[in-house]
């Protein structure tokens, strides 16, 4: 690198710089307004758009519906018909408000919900489950509360879900964490299985006469800090065994119900290194007729399952579903795509995501991830159920940090979606060129655009969008030359809810007049001199003139907009300067010079 200093001069120059900006990826998601100097994978805002897959933007095939936006610390959800009207309702918990509630699916479509309080002052309620605890044909509610140290159930007195009577199953259950219903002893009555943190107990309570009033306690394991438990037949002998996940011990364990009565148990460790084991569920993942074990690991960010290899409880074969599902909180198994096999849905608490994994080969060894929602603050619980009664499986979720309960209709495309880009800074006074794009547009679908520009990025949201542009076109006459900041809106439409267009690339171009095209001008700022010769052979020389001493930042970009080299110089004296640079390959390059508050740009062609 070398520098030459000269006396300031008067120049007569005309520099015309071509500018381009391209976006080919939107998988970074929304909420980046800008201004930005280049398009990455982010954008500003979207409506009914699926942006998760790298290099593709589609109409969203998942419709989101709000159940309640004011559930403080929503933590757990489950679904059943609580009022006996034939459709699916939702029960859930509020950790912050210490309550259990249910939401009535008012018209059966999932579009209108009525709140019903079940219990309050049930402190730090960790879980709920739904079942008929007193054998009267009505769905009751079971709950565990960490700070209340209690497991209880609430009787659905008249079957309409409007009158509830509390029955305490166990008080003083120190750090009650999970409660679920199952017929552990096979007598036809629903018992209750639970865990507590402080006493390290896995316990079940026998519903002695089926009324839900009298409970006989049986300890399964007094040395297991269980976060979650489930009950199912794991060894094919017809009775209920027990599964447990211990977050603090990294354990996934099952207990064999030796006599079928729940009074003798044999423990078998499935895994002792499932880091932060948070959730466990029995499900037939490989569709071979026996129960496998599905689990999430909160610390190692995993969702995986253990195959019941012999149908008798040999869980030595582990299959990973996803090891990049950060802070995996809960999961559930269901046939999401109606193809007859078992898929998986999951909630990741601290990356604010609910997704599902398609069982691509039906035996649980091939999985394809599908994002349901990546903007849910603190996703903690998911439950599959047909909320709108259309015969397909929907997903219900509890969103702790956003205080929301939501549900999603999976597999239904909207008729239209849109996405607004981040605001792009051209760093000059552009003369607008053209807008073009590439997209897959099946029959009955279309991709179109609107654009706008402004001299002030803070005024962009108050600037009107252009008319809809149905094909690539010149921006001359559509945008005002000289407006430095640019934004586009992509609009995708379909006439068939099972079909979507797919946007793959957006490109817009402009010319930048750096200095006037006539007259003798006295230069008061930096001047980036024309590259000569152009094309350049070998190593190009950047020449610039400073009328005042100033720090200098010089960046060189290739035609894709990628910065390939940058020079950051301390305060340079006024005068003419030269920098000889080495570039890796032939091509078209853009040079951007920043000196103080002024920006200059130039282009050249390099032939190696």
KACOR-V228848 format. One record per residue. SS is DSSP state (@ for helix, = for strand, . for the rest). PSI is psi as a letter, one per 40 degrees, with the letter a starting at -180 (* if undefined). D_LAST is the distance of its C-alpha to the last C-alpha in Angstrom with 2 decimals. Layout:
SS	PSI	D_LAST
SS	PSI	D_LAST
This chain:
.	h	19.02
.	i	21.16
.	h	23.54
.	h	25.23
.	h	28.50
.	i	30.01
.	i	33.11
.	i	33.02
.	i	32.48
.	h	33.37
=	i	30.52
.	h	30.48
.	i	27.47
.	h	26.79
.	h	24.08
=	h	23.88
=	h	21.98
=	h	21.75
=	i	22.92
=	i	23.23
=	h	25.17
=	i	25.71
=	h	28.37
.	e	28.59
.	h	30.96
.	e	34.38
.	e	35.72
.	e	35.89
=	i	38.93
.	a	40.52
.	e	41.67
.	h	38.42
.	d	39.20
=	a	36.46
=	i	34.98
=	i	31.68
.	e	28.15
.	i	26.79
.	h	28.66
.	b	29.09
.	e	31.81
=	i	34.69
.	a	36.64
.	d	39.79
=	i	42.70
=	i	43.71
=	h	46.82
.	f	47.47
=	h	43.82
=	h	42.59
.	e	39.26
.	d	39.44
.	h	37.18
.	h	33.44
.	e	31.63
.	h	34.85
=	h	37.51
=	i	40.90
=	h	44.44
.	h	46.36
.	e	48.65
=	h	50.64
=	h	53.14
=	h	54.26
=	h	57.85
=	h	59.47
=	d	62.78
=	h	63.39
.	e	61.21
.	f	63.73
.	g	64.26
.	h	63.86
.	f	62.03
=	h	62.07
=	d	61.78
=	h	63.20
=	i	63.82
=	i	65.68
=	i	66.95
=	i	70.24
.	g	72.92
.	d	74.82
.	e	77.11
.	f	77.99
.	e	76.78
.	e	74.49
.	i	71.06
.	h	68.77
=	i	69.20
=	h	67.29
=	i	68.67
=	i	66.78
=	i	67.07
=	h	66.41
.	d	65.99
.	d	66.11
.	e	69.18
.	f	70.88
=	i	71.71
=	h	71.60
=	i	71.44
=	i	70.95
=	h	69.57
=	h	71.41
=	g	69.37
.	d	71.53
.	e	70.97
.	e	69.31
.	e	65.94
.	e	64.36
.	e	63.84
.	h	66.88
=	i	68.09
=	h	71.27
=	h	71.41
=	h	74.35
=	h	75.03
=	d	76.23
=	i	76.46
.	i	75.75
.	f	76.05
.	g	74.64
.	h	72.54
.	g	68.91
=	h	69.31
=	d	66.72
=	i	67.38
=	i	69.37
=	i	70.38
=	h	72.42
=	i	75.30
.	g	79.01
.	e	80.59
.	e	84.23
.	f	84.27
.	e	85.33
.	e	82.54
.	i	80.69
.	h	77.30
=	i	77.65
=	h	75.13
=	i	74.61
=	i	72.91
=	h	72.09
=	h	71.89
.	d	70.46
.	d	72.34
.	e	75.49
.	f	75.61
=	i	76.84
=	h	76.49
=	i	78.35
=	i	78.58
=	h	79.55
=	h	81.91
=	g	81.15
.	d	84.80
.	e	85.15
.	e	81.94
.	e	80.55
.	e	78.57
.	e	80.46
.	h	82.88
=	h	81.76
=	h	83.92
=	h	82.45
=	h	83.46
=	h	82.42
=	d	81.52
=	h	80.84
=	i	80.99
.	e	80.02
.	g	77.17
.	h	75.15
.	f	71.64
=	h	71.95
=	d	68.49
=	i	68.63
=	h	71.38
=	i	71.39
=	i	74.12
=	i	74.98
.	g	78.15
.	d	77.94
.	e	81.42
.	f	81.59
.	e	84.71
.	e	83.27
.	i	82.93
.	h	79.66
=	i	79.31
=	h	76.79
=	h	74.25
=	i	72.72
=	i	71.00
=	i	71.46
.	d	69.15
.	d	71.49
.	e	74.02
.	f	71.45
=	h	73.53
=	h	72.82
=	i	76.03
=	i	77.56
=	h	80.61
=	h	83.01
=	g	84.26
.	d	87.74
.	e	89.53
.	e	86.65
.	e	87.65
.	e	84.88
.	d	87.56
.	h	88.22
=	h	85.44
=	h	85.72
=	h	82.95
=	h	81.32
=	h	78.76
=	d	76.10
=	h	74.26
.	e	75.13
.	f	72.09
.	h	69.17
.	g	67.36
.	h	66.45
.	d	64.12
=	i	64.53
=	i	66.90
=	i	67.45
=	h	70.20
=	i	69.96
.	h	71.19
.	e	68.65
.	e	70.67
.	f	72.13
.	e	75.76
.	e	76.42
.	i	76.68
.	h	74.38
=	i	72.38
=	h	70.36
=	i	66.68
=	i	65.52
=	h	62.33
=	h	62.46
.	d	59.67
.	d	60.87
.	e	61.35
.	f	58.35
=	i	60.91
=	h	61.27
=	i	64.80
=	i	67.39
=	h	71.16
=	h	73.21
=	g	76.40
.	d	78.61
.	e	81.83
.	e	80.58
.	e	82.65
.	e	80.09
.	e	82.28
.	h	80.56
=	i	76.82
=	h	74.43
=	h	71.04
=	h	67.85
=	h	64.54
=	d	61.65
=	h	58.99
.	e	59.36
.	f	55.67
.	g	54.83
.	h	53.74
.	f	55.55
=	h	57.31
=	d	58.20
=	i	59.36
=	i	60.85
=	i	62.15
=	h	63.62
=	i	62.12
.	g	61.64
.	d	57.83
.	e	57.59
.	f	60.40
.	e	62.56
.	e	65.71
.	i	65.83
.	h	64.70
=	a	61.45
=	h	60.41
=	h	57.76
=	i	56.78
=	i	54.40
=	h	53.24
.	d	52.81
.	d	51.10
.	e	48.78
.	f	47.87
=	i	49.06
=	h	50.84
=	i	52.13
=	i	55.15
=	h	57.34
=	h	58.59
.	g	62.33
.	d	61.84
.	e	65.49
.	e	66.88
.	e	69.11
.	f	66.91
.	h	64.44
.	f	61.38
.	e	59.33
=	h	56.37
=	i	53.98
=	h	51.37
=	h	48.73
=	d	48.16
=	h	45.79
.	e	44.97
.	f	43.00
.	g	45.85
.	h	46.27
.	f	49.92
=	h	51.29
=	d	54.80
=	i	56.50
=	i	56.10
=	i	58.15
=	h	58.25
=	i	58.75
.	g	57.73
.	d	55.32
.	e	54.09
.	f	57.47
.	e	56.37
.	e	59.16
.	i	57.36
.	h	57.04
=	i	54.10
=	h	53.66
=	i	53.36
=	i	52.66
=	h	52.66
=	h	50.35
.	d	52.00
.	e	49.37
.	e	46.33
.	f	48.62
=	h	48.07
=	h	50.19
=	i	48.64
=	i	49.86
=	h	48.68
=	h	49.25
=	g	50.82
.	d	48.59
.	e	50.45
.	e	53.89
.	e	54.42
.	e	52.54
.	e	49.65
.	h	47.00
=	h	46.43
=	h	44.36
=	i	44.44
=	h	45.29
=	h	45.37
=	d	48.67
=	h	48.18
.	e	45.73
.	f	47.35
.	h	50.83
.	h	51.67
.	f	53.29
=	h	53.76
=	d	56.62
=	i	58.44
=	i	57.99
=	h	60.60
=	h	60.24
=	i	62.88
.	g	63.40
.	d	63.87
.	e	64.12
.	f	66.08
.	e	63.72
.	e	63.71
.	i	60.28
.	h	59.48
=	i	58.41
=	h	57.38
=	i	59.26
=	i	57.86
=	h	59.11
=	g	56.71
.	d	58.08
.	d	56.03
.	e	56.06
.	f	59.80
=	i	59.37
=	h	60.46
=	i	58.39
=	i	58.23
=	h	55.52
=	h	56.06
=	h	53.60
.	e	52.28
.	h	53.18
.	i	50.44
.	i	50.95
.	e	50.78
=	i	48.21
=	i	45.77
=	i	43.50
=	h	40.83
=	h	39.87
.	i	36.44
.	i	35.88
=	h	35.66
=	h	32.07
=	h	31.24
.	e	28.87
.	f	29.12
.	a	29.97
.	g	31.92
=	i	30.51
=	h	31.10
=	h	31.43
=	c	29.43
=	i	30.12
=	h	31.23
=	i	30.47
=	i	31.13
=	i	31.39
=	i	34.59
=	h	36.99
.	g	40.20
.	i	43.03
.	h	45.98
.	e	47.95
=	i	45.14
=	i	42.86
=	h	40.12
=	i	40.20
=	i	39.08
=	i	40.37
=	i	38.39
=	i	39.37
=	i	37.98
=	i	39.56
.	e	39.12
.	h	40.67
@	d	39.77
@	e	43.36
@	e	44.59
@	d	42.43
@	e	45.28
@	e	47.53
.	h	45.17
.	i	46.06
.	i	43.87
.	i	42.94
.	i	44.64
.	h	43.45
=	h	40.33
.	e	40.73
.	i	37.37
.	h	33.87
=	i	34.37
=	i	33.52
.	e	34.58
=	h	35.51
.	e	39.26
.	d	39.43
=	i	37.99
.	h	38.62
.	i	35.67
.	e	35.30
.	h	36.53
.	d	33.97
=	h	34.88
=	i	34.53
=	i	36.17
=	i	36.58
=	h	39.39
=	h	38.96
=	h	42.23
=	h	42.95
=	i	46.17
=	i	48.04
.	e	51.40
.	h	51.74
.	e	52.05
.	e	50.71
.	i	47.39
.	i	44.51
.	i	41.28
=	h	38.10
=	h	35.44
=	d	31.93
=	i	29.52
=	h	29.94
=	h	27.39
=	i	28.21
=	i	26.31
=	i	27.14
=	i	26.14
=	h	26.73
=	h	28.12
.	d	27.51
.	i	29.63
.	i	32.19
.	e	31.47
.	i	34.20
.	i	36.35
.	h	35.96
=	h	35.47
.	h	36.30
.	h	33.74
.	e	35.49
.	a	32.60
.	i	28.96
=	h	26.55
=	h	22.82
.	i	21.70
.	i	19.38
.	h	15.69
.	h	15.37
.	i	13.66
.	h	12.67
.	i	10.15
=	h	8.35
=	h	5.87
.	b	5.43
.	h	8.30
.	i	10.32
=	h	14.07
=	h	16.69
=	h	19.92
=	i	23.20
=	h	26.87
=	h	29.81
.	d	33.35
.	i	34.83
.	h	34.09
=	i	32.50
=	i	30.58
=	h	27.02
=	h	25.04
=	h	21.38
=	h	19.71
=	h	16.31
=	i	16.54
=	a	14.47
.	e	16.03
.	e	18.59
.	e	19.94
.	h	19.05
=	h	18.68
=	d	15.74
=	i	16.70
=	i	19.81
=	h	21.34
=	h	25.13
=	i	26.58
=	i	30.24
=	h	32.13
=	i	30.20
.	i	32.24
.	i	32.32
=	a	30.11
=	h	26.51
=	i	23.95
=	i	20.30
=	h	18.04
=	h	14.68
.	i	12.77
.	h	10.29
.	i	8.94
.	d	8.64
.	i	6.47
.	i	5.33
=	a	8.75
=	h	11.63
=	i	12.90
=	h	16.43
=	h	17.58
=	h	21.27
=	h	23.32
=	h	26.90
=	h	29.31
.	b	32.90
.	e	33.80
=	i	31.21
=	h	27.94
=	i	25.19
=	i	22.15
=	i	19.17
=	i	16.15
=	i	12.77
=	h	9.88
=	h	6.32
=	h	3.80
.	*	0.00
